[in-house]
Amino acid sequence: MPHDPLAVDISMKFLAPSWDYPLGTDHLGRCVFSRMLLGIRYSLGSALVIQIVAILLAILVGAFVVLKRGIIDFLFIRICDILLAFPTLVLAFGLLGLLGPSLKNVLIALVFTQFIYYSRLIRGLFIGMNEKDFIQAAKISGTSGIKLIIRHYLPNLLPPIVTIVVLDIGKIILEIAGFSFIGLGVQAPIPEWGMMVNEGKQYIRQHPELMLYPGLAIILVVLLLNHLASSFKKLD
């Protein structure tokens, strides 16, 4: 990075873009370009962590309830139905209200809401494959349990799962940014893009670029991820 994204120097505040400061400096004299680069870790990086953890947990739980069925499957469906009666964003908002604003709590809240949604979805995908000929053949040949899940279910379910996960990364980035913007998410001085938009809003008349740069980054990354997910769908 060109400069320390957290270093404060009031004497350097609101500098215009230059060779040393490609996007200028903010109200505390911090390099906006360096903060934008570090923001990738907190915006895109956090979204990736949330999606990976949520989908792995969902696959484990979804496979478990499909293998056990019976009362476990029944209770699982009822719990998911109750929780999914609320929009996932509302659930995350409620959890953050209980846990308090911080990056860690944003991760916990969004992993939980994504996990509930994905668990129900993956359980349905597993059930939908039960009557496939190759699944029945594998069962007849004696393959069962974890081996059946790993060898036959997952390889065939991987493409739709990857598509869903990639498509939702953009949504998660928007949710992280939204929570940070209203003060429930990432807190200053961490340069998450939503937090940067929040910090820049009080200077929107004199220096609108402080909101423009992180706002454009969010839009472009989300559009790129949506395009990538659409490409995966075509491959399916």
Secondary structure, 3 states (H helix, E strand, C coil): CCCCCCCCCHHHCCCCCCCCCCCCECCCCCEHHHHHHHHHHHHHHHHHHHHHHHHHHHHHHHHHHHHHCHHHHHHHHHHHHHHCCCCHHHHHHHHHHHHCCCHHHHHHHHHHHHHHHHHHHHHHHHHHCCCCHHHHHHHHCCCCHHHHHHHHHHHHHHHHHHHHHHHHHHHHHHHHHHHHHCCCCCCCCCCCHHHHHHHHHHHCCCCCHHHHHHHHHHHHHHHHHHHHHHHHHHHC
